[in-house]
Amino acid sequence: MNRIAMFASALLALLMLAAATLFVVDQRQVAVVYSLGEIKEVITEPGLKVKLPPPFQNVVFLDRRIQTLDSPETRPIFTAEKKSLVIDWLVKWRIKEPRQFIRNNGADIRNLENRLSPVVQAAFNEEVTKRTVGGVLATEREKVMQDVQARLADEAKSFGIEILDVRIKRVDFVASITESVYRRMESERKQVANELRSKGQAESEKIRADADRQREVIVAEAYRDAQKVMGEGDAEASATYAAAFGRDPQFAQFYRSLEAYRATWRNKSDVMVVEPSSDFFKAMRGAGGGGAAAAPAPKK
């Protein structure tokens, strides 16, 4: 039993010693070995490594992957035209010299970001103040990013890092200027819309007037043609009536009497008080009145 206890104790001591002296370096990390507070070794190759147990040696791991630093706050920057712009940027960086990085920033990446942000903002200030708004927005945007990256290259060496890329994410006016710009753009658009609307109304009135003129011409021509056709029809009808009435005068007289009756009693409610022996009722009295009913049959 004592042997088992001794074996277990030895095994536990061996495991504790291995845990204190062995460590694994990941391919995404850099291991920095400290010896009594001083950097003794920087290990970049991944794998299982050996060190002395604490407090003789300690290990700190640094992330060797590419890091992204975003602009922490949006501060206005004045251009060469004294226009105020707000620029959102980002910086891609990674650790290049672990010893220099730890000496200046310690093992915490946040310390580096807090120190690097003002440097990047100052570099943007210097480059933007040389250029106009149009240059920063369009024509020289790429040049601004390249010049800022060049400015940061020397500063990055003192931090023990390498600047890989600098990008402008957004360029905008400050809130007050943005509002005035929007109002001006809105006013200009409304002016253009009103001009187009006025032109459209003028064109509409022109088209409507032309359509009315054409309608009047068409109606006048149609009325002229109708009157002409009606005149020709009346003339032909008169000629036909004259020819028919010429053959039989008594029939003509009887027909005119019927037309007079039709014109007189158009409605059932019409009432006329006349003497029955008047000539108006001559056609209705028949053979006794010498009307058309007593007339001989027309000759064929």
Secondary structure as UniProt FT lines:
FT   HELIX           2..21
FT   STRAND          22..25
FT   TURN            27..28
FT   STRAND          29..35
FT   TURN            36..37
FT   STRAND          38..43
FT   STRAND          47..50
FT   TURN            54..56
FT   STRAND          57..63
FT   STRAND          67..70
FT   STRAND          76..78
FT   TURN            80..81
FT   STRAND          84..95
FT   HELIX           98..105
FT   TURN            106..107
FT   HELIX           109..128
FT   TURN            129..130
FT   HELIX           133..134
FT   HELIX           135..139
FT   HELIX           141..159
FT   STRAND          161..173
FT   HELIX           175..247
FT   HELIX           249..264
FT   TURN            268..269
FT   TURN            276..277
FT   HELIX           279..284
FT   HELIX           286..289
FT   HELIX           292..294
//
